[in-house]
């Protein structure tokens, strides 16, 4: 991350990931319910997937965040490739990532209840924004 990137409290997010993993099913439902409300066109992209596949996709996002927090050297390449796969295999528009991240934040807050803090909000937002930047960096400009 560059010097201008918002600070991410790595330890706080790792602890929180352990806590929210107990609510994976509820978290998945909340993420996709919120995403589909924000972006009805996302139903075409995600709505046909089984709940198990939706959980896997959400786990991939959280896994990318966790690996980013651990500063895995290979992550940039992996997430760029994932972005490219989303662009060409799933035809996911790059403007879908921000609503997905917003839905993820809302769901994390909901399952956390009173344990959700401004620090968690800030760190999760910064981490998800970073992953979104890395994903869209894998997109290839196309002409229409």
N, CA, C and O atoms as a GROMACS GRO file, in nm:
protein
  576
    1UNK      N    1   0.084  -0.118   0.000
    1UNK     CA    2   0.000   0.000   0.000
    1UNK      C    3   0.088   0.123   0.000
    1UNK      O    4   0.197   0.123   0.057
    2UNK      N    5   0.041   0.227  -0.063
    2UNK     CA    6   0.121   0.347  -0.069
    2UNK      C    7   0.103   0.431   0.057
    2UNK      O    8   0.018   0.400   0.141
    3UNK      N    9   0.183   0.536   0.069
    3UNK     CA   10   0.183   0.618   0.189
    3UNK      C   11   0.050   0.690   0.209
    3UNK      O   12   0.018   0.728   0.322
    4UNK      N   13  -0.028   0.709   0.102
    4UNK     CA   14  -0.155   0.779   0.114
    4UNK      C   15  -0.273   0.688   0.146
    4UNK      O   16  -0.384   0.736   0.167
    5UNK      N   17  -0.250   0.556   0.149
    5UNK     CA   18  -0.358   0.464   0.179
    5UNK      C   19  -0.402   0.479   0.324
    5UNK      O   20  -0.319   0.498   0.413
    6UNK      N   21  -0.534   0.470   0.348
    6UNK     CA   22  -0.581   0.477   0.487
    6UNK      C   23  -0.522   0.363   0.568
    6UNK      O   24  -0.500   0.253   0.517
    7UNK      N   25  -0.499   0.391   0.694
    7UNK     CA   26  -0.441   0.290   0.783
    7UNK      C   27  -0.544   0.182   0.812
    7UNK      O   28  -0.660   0.211   0.840
    8UNK      N   29  -0.500   0.060   0.805
    8UNK     CA   30  -0.585  -0.056   0.833
    8UNK      C   31  -0.532  -0.122   0.959
    8UNK      O   32  -0.414  -0.156   0.965
    9UNK      N   33  -0.616  -0.139   1.058
    9UNK     CA   34  -0.578  -0.206   1.182
    9UNK      C   35  -0.586  -0.356   1.158
    9UNK      O   36  -0.693  -0.417   1.172
   10UNK      N   37  -0.475  -0.415   1.122
   10UNK     CA   38  -0.467  -0.555   1.082
   10UNK      C   39  -0.514  -0.647   1.194
   10UNK      O   40  -0.594  -0.737   1.171
   11UNK      N   41  -0.463  -0.625   1.315
   11UNK     CA   42  -0.500  -0.712   1.426
   11UNK      C   43  -0.649  -0.707   1.455
   11UNK      O   44  -0.712  -0.809   1.483
   12UNK      N   45  -0.706  -0.588   1.449
   12UNK     CA   46  -0.848  -0.570   1.473
   12UNK      C   47  -0.931  -0.649   1.370
   12UNK      O   48  -1.026  -0.717   1.407
   13UNK      N   49  -0.894  -0.641   1.243
   13UNK     CA   50  -0.969  -0.712   1.140
   13UNK      C   51  -0.951  -0.863   1.149
   13UNK      O   52  -1.046  -0.937   1.125
   14UNK      N   53  -0.834  -0.908   1.184
   14UNK     CA   54  -0.813  -1.052   1.201
   14UNK      C   55  -0.900  -1.106   1.313
   14UNK      O   56  -0.963  -1.211   1.300
   15UNK      N   57  -0.904  -1.034   1.424
   15UNK     CA   58  -0.990  -1.074   1.536
   15UNK      C   59  -1.136  -1.074   1.494
   15UNK      O   60  -1.212  -1.166   1.527
   16UNK      N   61  -1.174  -0.972   1.421
   16UNK     CA   62  -1.313  -0.961   1.377
   16UNK      C   63  -1.350  -1.071   1.279
   16UNK      O   64  -1.462  -1.122   1.283
   17UNK      N   65  -1.259  -1.109   1.191
   17UNK     CA   66  -1.286  -1.218   1.097
   17UNK      C   67  -1.318  -1.348   1.170
   17UNK      O   68  -1.406  -1.423   1.128
   18UNK      N   69  -1.246  -1.373   1.278
   18UNK     CA   70  -1.273  -1.493   1.357
   18UNK      C   71  -1.414  -1.486   1.414
   18UNK      O   72  -1.488  -1.584   1.410
   19UNK      N   73  -1.452  -1.370   1.467
   19UNK     CA   74  -1.585  -1.353   1.525
   19UNK      C   75  -1.695  -1.370   1.421
   19UNK      O   76  -1.792  -1.441   1.445
   20UNK      N   77  -1.681  -1.305   1.306
   20UNK     CA   78  -1.789  -1.310   1.206
   20UNK      C   79  -1.794  -1.444   1.133
   20UNK      O   80  -1.897  -1.476   1.073
   21UNK      N   81  -1.687  -1.521   1.137
   21UNK     CA   82  -1.690  -1.652   1.071
   21UNK      C   83  -1.796  -1.742   1.132
   21UNK      O   84  -1.842  -1.836   1.068
   22UNK      N   85  -1.834  -1.715   1.256
   22UNK     CA   86  -1.939  -1.791   1.322
   22UNK      C   87  -2.076  -1.760   1.262
   22UNK      O   88  -2.172  -1.834   1.285
   23UNK      N   89  -2.086  -1.652   1.186
   23UNK     CA   90  -2.212  -1.607   1.127
   23UNK      C   91  -2.207  -1.609   0.975
   23UNK      O   92  -2.273  -1.529   0.909
   24UNK      N   93  -2.129  -1.700   0.919
   24UNK     CA   94  -2.105  -1.701   0.774
   24UNK      C   95  -2.235  -1.709   0.693
   24UNK      O   96  -2.250  -1.637   0.595
   25UNK      N   97  -2.326  -1.795   0.733
   25UNK     CA   98  -2.450  -1.811   0.659
   25UNK      C   99  -2.534  -1.683   0.662
   25UNK      O  100  -2.584  -1.638   0.559
   26UNK      N  101  -2.549  -1.625   0.780
   26UNK     CA  102  -2.624  -1.500   0.793
   26UNK      C  103  -2.555  -1.388   0.717
   26UNK      O  104  -2.621  -1.307   0.651
   27UNK      N  105  -2.423  -1.382   0.727
   27UNK     CA  106  -2.346  -1.280   0.658
   27UNK      C  107  -2.368  -1.289   0.507
   27UNK      O  108  -2.388  -1.187   0.440
   28UNK      N  109  -2.363  -1.409   0.454
   28UNK     CA  110  -2.384  -1.429   0.311
   28UNK      C  111  -2.522  -1.380   0.269
   28UNK      O  112  -2.536  -1.306   0.171
   29UNK      N  113  -2.624  -1.420   0.344
   29UNK     CA  114  -2.760  -1.377   0.312
   29UNK      C  115  -2.772  -1.226   0.311
   29UNK      O  116  -2.831  -1.167   0.220
   30UNK      N  117  -2.715  -1.162   0.414
   30UNK     CA  118  -2.724  -1.016   0.425
   30UNK      C  119  -2.649  -0.945   0.312
   30UNK      O  120  -2.698  -0.846   0.258
   31UNK      N  121  -2.532  -0.996   0.277
   31UNK     CA  122  -2.452  -0.933   0.171
   31UNK      C  123  -2.530  -0.934   0.040
   31UNK      O  124  -2.544  -0.830  -0.024
   32UNK      N  125  -2.580  -1.050   0.000
   32UNK     CA  126  -2.646  -1.060  -0.129
   32UNK      C  127  -2.783  -0.992  -0.129
   32UNK      O  128  -2.823  -0.935  -0.230
   33UNK      N  129  -2.854  -0.997  -0.017
   33UNK     CA  130  -2.981  -0.925  -0.007
   33UNK      C  131  -2.958  -0.775  -0.026
   33UNK      O  132  -3.032  -0.710  -0.100
   34UNK      N  133  -2.856  -0.722   0.040
   34UNK     CA  134  -2.825  -0.580   0.028
   34UNK      C  135  -2.776  -0.545  -0.112
   34UNK      O  136  -2.816  -0.444  -0.170
   35UNK      N  137  -2.688  -0.629  -0.167
   35UNK     CA  138  -2.636  -0.604  -0.301
   35UNK      C  139  -2.749  -0.603  -0.404
   35UNK      O  140  -2.753  -0.514  -0.490
   36UNK      N  141  -2.839  -0.700  -0.396
   36UNK     CA  142  -2.948  -0.707  -0.493
   36UNK      C  143  -3.043  -0.589  -0.479
   36UNK      O  144  -3.102  -0.546  -0.578
   37UNK      N  145  -3.058  -0.536  -0.357
   37UNK     CA  146  -3.141  -0.416  -0.338
   37UNK      C  147  -3.074  -0.294  -0.401
   37UNK      O  148  -3.141  -0.210  -0.461
   38UNK      N  149  -2.942  -0.285  -0.387
   38UNK     CA  150  -2.866  -0.171  -0.441
   38UNK      C  151  -2.852  -0.180  -0.593
   38UNK      O  152  -2.861  -0.080  -0.664
   39UNK      N  153  -2.830  -0.301  -0.640
   39UNK     CA  154  -2.803  -0.323  -0.781
   39UNK      C  155  -2.887  -0.442  -0.830
   39UNK      O  156  -2.838  -0.554  -0.834
   40UNK      N  157  -3.010  -0.417  -0.867
   40UNK     CA  158  -3.094  -0.528  -0.916
   40UNK      C  159  -3.030  -0.605  -1.032
   40UNK      O  160  -3.056  -0.724  -1.050
   41UNK      N  161  -2.945  -0.537  -1.109
   41UNK     CA  162  -2.878  -0.606  -1.220
   41UNK      C  163  -2.778  -0.711  -1.169
   41UNK      O  164  -2.734  -0.797  -1.246
   42UNK      N  165  -2.743  -0.706  -1.040
   42UNK     CA  166  -2.650  -0.805  -0.984
   42UNK      C  167  -2.716  -0.941  -0.972
   42UNK      O  168  -2.647  -1.043  -0.964
   43UNK      N  169  -2.849  -0.944  -0.970
   43UNK     CA  170  -2.918  -1.073  -0.962
   43UNK      C  171  -2.879  -1.161  -1.080
   43UNK      O  172  -2.862  -1.282  -1.064
   44UNK      N  173  -2.864  -1.100  -1.198
   44UNK     CA  174  -2.823  -1.177  -1.316
   44UNK      C  175  -2.683  -1.237  -1.298
   44UNK      O  176  -2.655  -1.346  -1.348
   45UNK      N  177  -2.595  -1.164  -1.227
   45UNK     CA  178  -2.458  -1.211  -1.209
   45UNK      C  179  -2.444  -1.311  -1.096
   45UNK      O  180  -2.370  -1.409  -1.108
   46UNK      N  181  -2.514  -1.286  -0.985
   46UNK     CA  182  -2.495  -1.368  -0.865
   46UNK      C  183  -2.616  -1.452  -0.826
   46UNK      O  184  -2.601  -1.555  -0.761
   47UNK      N  185  -2.735  -1.408  -0.866
   47UNK     CA  186  -2.857  -1.470  -0.819
   47UNK      C  187  -2.878  -1.613  -0.865
   47UNK      O  188  -2.953  -1.688  -0.803
   48UNK      N  189  -2.813  -1.651  -0.972
   48UNK     CA  190  -2.828  -1.787  -1.023
   48UNK      C  191  -2.738  -1.886  -0.950
   48UNK      O  192  -2.753  -2.007  -0.966
   49UNK      N  193  -2.645  -1.835  -0.870
   49UNK     CA  194  -2.554  -1.922  -0.796
   49UNK      C  195  -2.621  -1.976  -0.671
   49UNK      O  196  -2.702  -1.907  -0.608
   50UNK      N  197  -2.588  -2.097  -0.637
   50UNK     CA  198  -2.641  -2.155  -0.514
   50UNK      C  199  -2.588  -2.079  -0.394
   50UNK      O  200  -2.490  -2.005  -0.404
   51UNK      N  201  -2.652  -2.099  -0.283
   51UNK     CA  202  -2.606  -2.034  -0.159
   51UNK      C  203  -2.462  -2.075  -0.128
   51UNK      O  204  -2.382  -1.993  -0.082
   52UNK      N  205  -2.429  -2.202  -0.152
   52UNK     CA  206  -2.292  -2.249  -0.127
   52UNK      C  207  -2.192  -2.173  -0.213
   52UNK      O  208  -2.084  -2.136  -0.166
   53UNK      N  209  -2.228  -2.149  -0.340
   53UNK     CA  210  -2.138  -2.073  -0.427
   53UNK      C  211  -2.130  -1.927  -0.384
   53UNK      O  212  -2.024  -1.866  -0.392
   54UNK      N  213  -2.242  -1.870  -0.339
   54UNK     CA  214  -2.239  -1.733  -0.289
   54UNK      C  215  -2.149  -1.724  -0.166
   54UNK      O  216  -2.074  -1.627  -0.151
   55UNK      N  217  -2.157  -1.824  -0.078
   55UNK     CA  218  -2.069  -1.826   0.039
   55UNK      C  219  -1.923  -1.836  -0.004
   55UNK      O  220  -1.836  -1.772   0.055
   56UNK      N  221  -1.896  -1.918  -0.104
   56UNK     CA  222  -1.759  -1.933  -0.153
   56UNK      C  223  -1.707  -1.801  -0.209
   56UNK      O  224  -1.593  -1.763  -0.183
   57UNK      N  225  -1.792  -1.730  -0.286
   57UNK     CA  226  -1.750  -1.602  -0.343
   57UNK      C  227  -1.723  -1.500  -0.233
   57UNK      O  228  -1.628  -1.423  -0.240
   58UNK      N  229  -1.809  -1.499  -0.132
   58UNK     CA  230  -1.788  -1.406  -0.022
   58UNK      C  231  -1.662  -1.445   0.056
   58UNK      O  232  -1.586  -1.357   0.098
   59UNK      N  233  -1.641  -1.574   0.076
   59UNK     CA  234  -1.521  -1.620   0.146
   59UNK      C  235  -1.395  -1.582   0.068
   59UNK      O  236  -1.293  -1.550   0.128
   60UNK      N  237  -1.402  -1.584  -0.067
   60UNK     CA  238  -1.289  -1.540  -0.149
   60UNK      C  239  -1.256  -1.394  -0.122
   60UNK      O  240  -1.139  -1.356  -0.111
   61UNK      N  241  -1.360  -1.312  -0.111
   61UNK     CA  242  -1.339  -1.170  -0.083
   61UNK      C  243  -1.273  -1.153   0.053
   61UNK      O  244  -1.174  -1.081   0.066
   62UNK      N  245  -1.329  -1.218   0.154
   62UNK     CA  246  -1.272  -1.206   0.288
   62UNK      C  247  -1.131  -1.265   0.293
   62UNK      O  248  -1.044  -1.214   0.363
   63UNK      N  249  -1.109  -1.374   0.220
   63UNK     CA  250  -0.976  -1.433   0.214
   63UNK      C  251  -0.875  -1.340   0.149
   63UNK      O  252  -0.761  -1.331   0.193
   64UNK      N  253  -0.918  -1.270   0.044
   64UNK     CA  254  -0.828  -1.174  -0.020
   64UNK      C  255  -0.793  -1.062   0.076
   64UNK      O  256  -0.678  -1.017   0.080
   65UNK      N  257  -0.891  -1.017   0.153
   65UNK     CA  258  -0.864  -0.913   0.252
   65UNK      C  259  -0.764  -0.964   0.355
   65UNK      O  260  -0.668  -0.896   0.388
   66UNK      N  261  -0.787  -1.085   0.406
   66UNK     CA  262  -0.698  -1.141   0.508
   66UNK      C  263  -0.556  -1.158   0.453
   66UNK      O  264  -0.459  -1.124   0.521
   67UNK      N  265  -0.544  -1.209   0.332
   67UNK     CA  266  -0.412  -1.225   0.272
   67UNK      C  267  -0.345  -1.091   0.248
   67UNK      O  268  -0.224  -1.077   0.264
   68UNK      N  269  -0.426  -0.991   0.210
   68UNK     CA  270  -0.370  -0.858   0.191
   68UNK      C  271  -0.315  -0.805   0.324
   68UNK      O  272  -0.209  -0.743   0.329
   69UNK      N  273  -0.390  -0.832   0.430
   69UNK     CA  274  -0.347  -0.787   0.562
   69UNK      C  275  -0.216  -0.852   0.602
   69UNK      O  276  -0.133  -0.791   0.670
   70UNK      N  277  -0.198  -0.974   0.559
   70UNK     CA  278  -0.073  -1.045   0.588
   70UNK      C  279   0.036  -1.010   0.488
   70UNK      O  280   0.146  -1.065   0.493
   71UNK      N  281   0.006  -0.918   0.398
   71UNK     CA  282   0.100  -0.868   0.298
   71UNK      C  283   0.163  -0.981   0.217
   71UNK      O  284   0.284  -0.983   0.194
   72UNK      N  285   0.077  -1.074   0.175
   72UNK     CA  286   0.124  -1.182   0.091
   72UNK      C  287   0.175  -1.124  -0.040
   72UNK      O  288   0.104  -1.049  -0.107
   73UNK      N  289   0.296  -1.159  -0.077
   73UNK     CA  290   0.359  -1.102  -0.196
   73UNK      C  291   0.289  -1.141  -0.326
   73UNK      O  292   0.297  -1.068  -0.424
   74UNK      N  293   0.221  -1.254  -0.327
   74UNK     CA  294   0.157  -1.302  -0.448
   74UNK      C  295   0.017  -1.245  -0.467
   74UNK      O  296  -0.043  -1.263  -0.573
   75UNK      N  297  -0.036  -1.178  -0.366
   75UNK     CA  298  -0.176  -1.139  -0.369
   75UNK      C  299  -0.210  -1.046  -0.485
   75UNK      O  300  -0.314  -1.064  -0.549
   76UNK      N  301  -0.124  -0.949  -0.513
   76UNK     CA  302  -0.153  -0.855  -0.621
   76UNK      C  303  -0.181  -0.926  -0.752
   76UNK      O  304  -0.280  -0.896  -0.820
   77UNK      N  305  -0.095  -1.020  -0.788
   77UNK     CA  306  -0.114  -1.096  -0.911
   77UNK      C  307  -0.241  -1.178  -0.908
   77UNK      O  308  -0.316  -1.184  -1.006
   78UNK      N  309  -0.266  -1.243  -0.794
   78UNK     CA  310  -0.384  -1.327  -0.779
   78UNK      C  311  -0.512  -1.244  -0.793
   78UNK      O  312  -0.604  -1.283  -0.864
   79UNK      N  313  -0.517  -1.129  -0.725
   79UNK     CA  314  -0.638  -1.047  -0.728
   79UNK      C  315  -0.655  -0.982  -0.865
   79UNK      O  316  -0.768  -0.967  -0.913
   80UNK      N  317  -0.545  -0.943  -0.930
   80UNK     CA  318  -0.556  -0.891  -1.067
   80UNK      C  319  -0.616  -0.998  -1.158
   80UNK      O  320  -0.703  -0.969  -1.240
   81UNK      N  321  -0.568  -1.122  -1.144
   81UNK     CA  322  -0.620  -1.232  -1.226
   81UNK      C  323  -0.767  -1.257  -1.194
   81UNK      O  324  -0.847  -1.286  -1.283
   82UNK      N  325  -0.804  -1.245  -1.066
   82UNK     CA  326  -0.943  -1.262  -1.028
   82UNK      C  327  -1.028  -1.152  -1.091
   82UNK      O  328  -1.140  -1.178  -1.136
   83UNK      N  329  -0.975  -1.030  -1.096
   83UNK     CA  330  -1.046  -0.920  -1.161
   83UNK      C  331  -1.066  -0.948  -1.309
   83UNK      O  332  -1.174  -0.926  -1.363
   84UNK      N  333  -0.963  -0.997  -1.374
   84UNK     CA  334  -0.972  -1.030  -1.516
   84UNK      C  335  -1.074  -1.141  -1.538
   84UNK      O  336  -1.153  -1.136  -1.633
   85UNK      N  337  -1.072  -1.241  -1.451
   85UNK     CA  338  -1.169  -1.351  -1.461
   85UNK      C  339  -1.312  -1.298  -1.445
   85UNK      O  340  -1.402  -1.339  -1.518
   86UNK      N  341  -1.330  -1.206  -1.350
   86UNK     CA  342  -1.464  -1.148  -1.330
   86UNK      C  343  -1.507  -1.066  -1.453
   86UNK      O  344  -1.625  -1.066  -1.490
   87UNK      N  345  -1.413  -0.998  -1.514
   87UNK     CA  346  -1.447  -0.918  -1.631
   87UNK      C  347  -1.488  -1.006  -1.749
   87UNK      O  348  -1.591  -0.983  -1.812
   88UNK      N  349  -1.408  -1.107  -1.779
   88UNK     CA  350  -1.429  -1.184  -1.901
   88UNK      C  351  -1.514  -1.309  -1.883
   88UNK      O  352  -1.594  -1.342  -1.970
   89UNK      N  353  -1.499  -1.378  -1.773
   89UNK     CA  354  -1.576  -1.501  -1.753
   89UNK      C  355  -1.716  -1.473  -1.699
   89UNK      O  356  -1.813  -1.537  -1.740
   90UNK      N  357  -1.726  -1.378  -1.607
   90UNK     CA  358  -1.855  -1.351  -1.543
   90UNK      C  359  -1.920  -1.223  -1.594
   90UNK      O  360  -2.035  -1.195  -1.561
   91UNK      N  361  -1.847  -1.146  -1.675
   91UNK     CA  362  -1.896  -1.019  -1.730
   91UNK      C  363  -1.942  -0.924  -1.619
   91UNK      O  364  -2.045  -0.857  -1.632
   92UNK      N  365  -1.865  -0.921  -1.512
   92UNK     CA  366  -1.895  -0.832  -1.399
   92UNK      C  367  -1.843  -0.693  -1.430
   92UNK      O  368  -1.724  -0.675  -1.453
   93UNK      N  369  -1.932  -0.593  -1.432
   93UNK     CA  370  -1.884  -0.457  -1.456
   93UNK      C  371  -1.803  -0.407  -1.337
   93UNK      O  372  -1.833  -0.441  -1.222
   94UNK      N  373  -1.702  -0.327  -1.364
   94UNK     CA  374  -1.615  -0.280  -1.256
   94UNK      C  375  -1.690  -0.194  -1.155
   94UNK      O  376  -1.647  -0.183  -1.040
   95UNK      N  377  -1.801  -0.135  -1.195
   95UNK     CA  378  -1.877  -0.053  -1.100
   95UNK      C  379  -1.964  -0.136  -1.006
   95UNK      O  380  -2.043  -0.081  -0.929
   96UNK      N  381  -1.951  -0.268  -1.012
   96UNK     CA  382  -2.025  -0.357  -0.921
   96UNK      C  383  -1.950  -0.373  -0.789
   96UNK      O  384  -2.009  -0.411  -0.688
   97UNK      N  385  -1.819  -0.346  -0.789
   97UNK     CA  386  -1.739  -0.370  -0.670
   97UNK      C  387  -1.773  -0.278  -0.553
   97UNK      O  388  -1.776  -0.323  -0.439
   98UNK      N  389  -1.796  -0.152  -0.580
   98UNK     CA  390  -1.828  -0.058  -0.471
   98UNK      C  391  -1.958  -0.096  -0.401
   98UNK      O  392  -1.962  -0.097  -0.278
   99UNK      N  393  -2.067  -0.127  -0.474
   99UNK     CA  394  -2.189  -0.170  -0.404
   99UNK      C  395  -2.170  -0.302  -0.329
   99UNK      O  396  -2.230  -0.322  -0.223
  100UNK      N  397  -2.088  -0.391  -0.384
  100UNK     CA  398  -2.060  -0.517  -0.315
  100UNK      C  399  -1.988  -0.488  -0.183
  100UNK      O  400  -2.023  -0.545  -0.080
  101UNK      N  401  -1.889  -0.401  -0.187
  101UNK     CA  402  -1.816  -0.365  -0.065
  101UNK      C  403  -1.908  -0.298   0.035
  101UNK      O  404  -1.900  -0.324   0.155
  102UNK      N  405  -1.995  -0.211  -0.014
  102UNK     CA  406  -2.091  -0.143   0.074
  102UNK      C  407  -2.185  -0.246   0.139
  102UNK      O  408  -2.214  -0.237   0.259
  103UNK      N  409  -2.233  -0.341   0.060
  103UNK     CA  410  -2.318  -0.447   0.113
  103UNK      C  411  -2.243  -0.531   0.216
  103UNK      O  412  -2.300  -0.571   0.318
  104UNK      N  413  -2.116  -0.557   0.188
  104UNK     CA  414  -2.034  -0.632   0.283
  104UNK      C  415  -2.019  -0.556   0.415
  104UNK      O  416  -2.032  -0.615   0.522
  105UNK      N  417  -1.993  -0.426   0.407
  105UNK     CA  418  -1.981  -0.345   0.529
  105UNK      C  419  -2.110  -0.347   0.609
  105UNK      O  420  -2.108  -0.363   0.731
  106UNK      N  421  -2.223  -0.331   0.541
  106UNK     CA  422  -2.352  -0.333   0.610
  106UNK      C  423  -2.376  -0.468   0.678
  106UNK      O  424  -2.423  -0.473   0.792
  107UNK      N  425  -2.343  -0.575   0.608
  107UNK     CA  426  -2.363  -0.709   0.665
  107UNK      C  427  -2.270  -0.734   0.783
  107UNK      O  428  -2.310  -0.790   0.885
  108UNK      N  429  -2.145  -0.692   0.769
  108UNK     CA  430  -2.051  -0.707   0.881
  108UNK      C  431  -2.100  -0.631   1.003
  108UNK      O  432  -2.092  -0.681   1.116
  109UNK      N  433  -2.150  -0.511   0.982
  109UNK     CA  434  -2.203  -0.431   1.092
  109UNK      C  435  -2.324  -0.500   1.156
  109UNK      O  436  -2.336  -0.504   1.278
  110UNK      N  437  -2.411  -0.554   1.072
  110UNK     CA  438  -2.533  -0.618   1.123
  110UNK      C  439  -2.501  -0.741   1.208
  110UNK      O  440  -2.558  -0.758   1.316
  111UNK      N  441  -2.410  -0.827   1.160
  111UNK     CA  442  -2.379  -0.948   1.238
  111UNK      C  443  -2.295  -0.916   1.360
  111UNK      O  444  -2.290  -0.996   1.455
  112UNK      N  445  -2.229  -0.802   1.360
  112UNK     CA  446  -2.145  -0.763   1.474
  112UNK      C  447  -2.227  -0.699   1.585
  112UNK      O  448  -2.188  -0.703   1.702
  113UNK      N  449  -2.339  -0.640   1.549
  113UNK     CA  450  -2.424  -0.576   1.649
  113UNK      C  451  -2.351  -0.468   1.725
  113UNK      O  452  -2.287  -0.381   1.665
  114UNK      N  453  -2.360  -0.473   1.856
  114UNK     CA  454  -2.300  -0.372   1.944
  114UNK      C  455  -2.147  -0.374   1.939
  114UNK      O  456  -2.083  -0.279   1.984
  115UNK      N  457  -2.090  -0.481   1.885
  115UNK     CA  458  -1.943  -0.489   1.877
  115UNK      C  459  -1.887  -0.411   1.758
  115UNK      O  460  -1.765  -0.395   1.746
  116UNK      N  461  -1.975  -0.361   1.670
  116UNK     CA  462  -1.930  -0.284   1.554
  116UNK      C  463  -1.888  -0.146   1.601
  116UNK      O  464  -1.964  -0.077   1.669
  117UNK      N  465  -1.767  -0.107   1.565
  117UNK     CA  466  -1.712   0.021   1.610
  117UNK      C  467  -1.671   0.107   1.491
  117UNK      O  468  -1.657   0.055   1.380
  118UNK      N  469  -1.652   0.236   1.512
  118UNK     CA  470  -1.601   0.320   1.404
  118UNK      C  471  -1.465   0.270   1.353
  118UNK      O  472  -1.435   0.284   1.234
  119UNK      N  473  -1.384   0.213   1.442
  119UNK     CA  474  -1.253   0.161   1.401
  119UNK      C  475  -1.269   0.042   1.306
  119UNK      O  476  -1.197   0.031   1.207
  120UNK      N  477  -1.364  -0.046   1.338
  120UNK     CA  478  -1.391  -0.159   1.249
  120UNK      C  479  -1.442  -0.108   1.115
  120UNK      O  480  -1.397  -0.154   1.010
  121UNK      N  481  -1.536  -0.016   1.118
  121UNK     CA  482  -1.591   0.042   0.995
  121UNK      C  483  -1.479   0.098   0.908
  121UNK      O  484  -1.472   0.070   0.788
  122UNK      N  485  -1.392   0.178   0.968
  122UNK     CA  486  -1.283   0.243   0.894
  122UNK      C  487  -1.187   0.138   0.835
  122UNK      O  488  -1.152   0.145   0.717
  123UNK      N  489  -1.145   0.044   0.917
  123UNK     CA  490  -1.048  -0.055   0.870
  123UNK      C  491  -1.106  -0.147   0.764
  123UNK      O  492  -1.039  -0.178   0.665
  124UNK      N  493  -1.232  -0.192   0.784
  124UNK     CA  494  -1.295  -0.276   0.682
  124UNK      C  495  -1.311  -0.201   0.552
  124UNK      O  496  -1.283  -0.255   0.445
  125UNK      N  497  -1.356  -0.077   0.559
  125UNK     CA  498  -1.376   0.002   0.437
  125UNK      C  499  -1.244   0.018   0.363
  125UNK      O  500  -1.237   0.000   0.242
  126UNK      N  501  -1.139   0.053   0.436
  126UNK     CA  502  -1.007   0.071   0.373
  126UNK      C  503  -0.958  -0.059   0.310
  126UNK      O  504  -0.903  -0.058   0.200
  127UNK      N  505  -0.977  -0.171   0.379
  127UNK     CA  506  -0.931  -0.300   0.328
  127UNK      C  507  -1.011  -0.341   0.204
  127UNK      O  508  -0.953  -0.385   0.105
  128UNK      N  509  -1.143  -0.327   0.209
  128UNK     CA  510  -1.225  -0.363   0.094
  128UNK      C  511  -1.199  -0.271  -0.024
  128UNK      O  512  -1.197  -0.316  -0.139
  129UNK      N  513  -1.178  -0.142   0.003
  129UNK     CA  514  -1.144  -0.049  -0.105
  129UNK      C  515  -1.014  -0.091  -0.172
  129UNK      O  516  -1.001  -0.083  -0.294
  130UNK      N  517  -0.918  -0.134  -0.093
  130UNK     CA  518  -0.788  -0.176  -0.148
  130UNK      C  519  -0.804  -0.299  -0.237
  130UNK      O  520  -0.746  -0.306  -0.346
  131UNK      N  521  -0.882  -0.396  -0.191
  131UNK     CA  522  -0.906  -0.516  -0.273
  131UNK      C  523  -0.979  -0.477  -0.402
  131UNK      O  524  -0.946  -0.528  -0.509
  132UNK      N  525  -1.077  -0.387  -0.391
  132UNK     CA  526  -1.149  -0.342  -0.511
  132UNK      C  527  -1.054  -0.275  -0.610
  132UNK      O  528  -1.065  -0.297  -0.731
  133UNK      N  529  -0.962  -0.192  -0.561
  133UNK     CA  530  -0.862  -0.129  -0.648
  133UNK      C  531  -0.779  -0.235  -0.720
  133UNK      O  532  -0.752  -0.224  -0.839
  134UNK      N  533  -0.740  -0.338  -0.645
  134UNK     CA  534  -0.658  -0.444  -0.703
  134UNK      C  535  -0.738  -0.524  -0.806
  134UNK      O  536  -0.684  -0.564  -0.909
  135UNK      N  537  -0.866  -0.548  -0.777
  135UNK     CA  538  -0.950  -0.623  -0.872
  135UNK      C  539  -0.965  -0.545  -1.002
  135UNK      O  540  -0.945  -0.601  -1.110
  136UNK      N  541  -0.999  -0.418  -0.993
  136UNK     CA  542  -1.023  -0.340  -1.114
  136UNK      C  543  -0.894  -0.313  -1.190
  136UNK      O  544  -0.897  -0.285  -1.310
  137UNK      N  545  -0.780  -0.321  -1.122
  137UNK     CA  546  -0.652  -0.308  -1.192
  137UNK      C  547  -0.633  -0.425  -1.288
  137UNK      O  548  -0.556  -0.415  -1.384
  138UNK      N  549  -0.703  -0.536  -1.263
  138UNK     CA  550  -0.694  -0.650  -1.351
  138UNK      C  551  -0.785  -0.641  -1.472
  138UNK      O  552  -0.781  -0.727  -1.560
  139UNK      N  553  -0.868  -0.537  -1.478
  139UNK     CA  554  -0.958  -0.520  -1.591
  139UNK      C  555  -0.882  -0.462  -1.711
  139UNK      O  556  -0.792  -0.379  -1.695
  140UNK      N  557  -0.920  -0.508  -1.827
  140UNK     CA  558  -0.860  -0.460  -1.950
  140UNK      C  559  -0.959  -0.364  -2.016
  140UNK      O  560  -1.076  -0.398  -2.033
  141UNK      N  561  -0.913  -0.245  -2.052
  141UNK     CA  562  -1.005  -0.151  -2.119
  141UNK      C  563  -1.061  -0.215  -2.246
  141UNK      O  564  -0.989  -0.276  -2.325
  142UNK      N  565  -1.192  -0.199  -2.264
  142UNK     CA  566  -1.255  -0.251  -2.385
  142UNK      C  567  -1.325  -0.137  -2.455
  142UNK      O  568  -1.370  -0.041  -2.391
  143UNK      N  569  -1.333  -0.147  -2.586
  143UNK     CA  570  -1.405  -0.044  -2.662
  143UNK      C  571  -1.544  -0.096  -2.692
  143UNK      O  572  -1.563  -0.215  -2.716
  144UNK      N  573  -1.640  -0.007  -2.689
  144UNK     CA  574  -1.780  -0.046  -2.714
  144UNK      C  575  -1.825   0.008  -2.846
  144UNK      O  576  -1.939  -0.013  -2.885
   0.00000   0.00000   0.00000
